[in-house]
C-alpha cells in the first residue's frame, strides 16, 4: 500500500507591531503576554484582505496592548514561529514586523483583562521572547551604531532600507 506524501503546509502570514518610545535617551519596546501561555510577545495578528501590513500591526497593537501611535516606515524584518492551535495542533507562521512610535497608552482596551504589557530595553526584550529570529532582530535593532558590523548601514541603504 503506497503512502501519500505529506502535503507541506503553507506558512501562515501575520503582522506585528514593534511598539517603541524614547525615555531618558533610551529606546524602549513594549511587549505583551500571550493569552494562552503568558509568554512575552509582540502584538500581532493574521493578515486581513483590506489592511496593509502596517495597518494590521497598528490594529493589533491597539487591541492587544492598548496603544495608539504611528507605524514608521516599512517592515524591519520577519521571524517565524509555531502558532499553537486548538487540539494541540500548530501552524508555522511568518511574521512581518513594523516599527511603531507610541503616542498614547490607553487605560482601557479590548484585551486588557487577558494580557499584561510592559516596557523593556531591546536587550531585556530579547531575553524574554522565545523566537530565535526575533531575539536576533531585537538585539540588532537595539545595538548602538558603533557596535554594528562593518557595512551594515551601507548594505541596508543599498537595499533601499535607509
N, C-alpha and C positions, 0 to 999 in steps of 0.2 A: 504494500500500500504506500503510495507516494505521499510525502508531506508537502503541503503548500508552503512556499517561503513566507516568512512573517512579513507582513506589509509594514514598511517603515512609516512611522507616524510623522506627520508634518509638524514642524515646530509651531507652537502657539505664539502669537505676537502680542506683546504687552508694551506699554509705555509707562515710564516712571518719571516723577519729578525728583530733582535733586535740590531740595529747598535750602537756601543759604541766606545768611545775614552776616554783617560785619559787626563785631563787638570788641572794643578795646584794641583795634588794629588787627584783629584776627578774624578769619572767615570760619563760621560755624555752619554745620549741616544738621538739618532736622531729620531724625529717624522716628518711625512709629513702630509699634509692636503689631505683629500679625494677629489676626483674630483667632486662628486655630492653635498655634503653638506658642504665641507670645514672644517669638524671636524678633530681633530688631531688623527692620526692612525699610526700603524707600517706599513712599506711597506710589502705587502702580495699579494698572488695570488693563483689561482686554481691549484690543483695538475695536473701534466703532466706526462704521462706514462714513458718517457725516462729520467726524472730527479728525483734525490733523494730529500727529503725534504730540506736538506741543500743547494743543488744546486739550487733548485727553489727559496729559500729565497734569495740567493745571486743574482739571476737573477732579481727578483722583486726589490731588493734594488738598483740595477743599473738603472732599467727602471723608477722606481717611485721617487727615491731620488738622483740619480746621484752619487752613491758612489761605490767604489771598496774596497774590503777587503777580510778577511779570516773568514769563518764560523769556530768557535772554539767549538769543541765537538758536542754533540747531542742536542736534544731538551731540553729546560729548563722548559717546561711546555706547557700548552694549555689553550685556552679560547674559549667560544662560543659567537656568536653574530648573529643578524639577518641581512643578506646582502640584501639591497634594490635592487629590480629588476625592469625592465620596467613594466609599467602598474600598479604601486602601489603594486606589489606583493613583497614578501620577501622569503628568504630561510635561514633556520638555518644552520650555518657553524661552524665546529670545526677547530680552527687554532692552528697548532703546531708552537712554537716559537723557533728560532735558534739564539743563540748569534753570533754576527759578529763584529770582530775588524776592524774598518775602517782604511784603509791605504791611501785612496785618495778621495778627494771631487772634483767632476768634475764641470766645469763651464757650460757645455752643456750636456744634457742627454735627452732621449726620451720624458719624460713627464714634462720637465722643465716649459713649458708655462701653464700647467694645475694644478700645485701643488706648495705649499711652503714647505720648510724644515727648521728645526730649532733644535738646541741642547738644551737639558734640563737635569737637575738632575733627578734622578729616582723619587724623591718626587714631583718635578714640573710636570713631565710627568704623574704621577699617578693622579694629579689633573685635567689634561687636557683630558685624554681619557675617554670614556663613558662606556666601558665594565667593569662591576664589577670584573670579574675574572682577567682581565688584570690589573686593578688597584691593586688588591691584589698581583699579580705576581711582578709588578714593585716595590711595597713597600717592599716585601720580598727580592727581588734581591738587592735593594738599602740599606737595613738595615746593619749597622755595625755589625760585628761578635758578638760584646759584647751585642747587642740587640736581637739576635736570640733566640728563645725559647730553653730551655734546651733539648738536644738530637737532635736538628735539623740537625746538621752536621753529627753526628753518624748515624742517620737513613738514611740520604742521601748516606753515604758511604756504608751502608749495602745493599741499593737498587742498588748499582753499579754506583751511580752518582758522586762519588768523588774519 
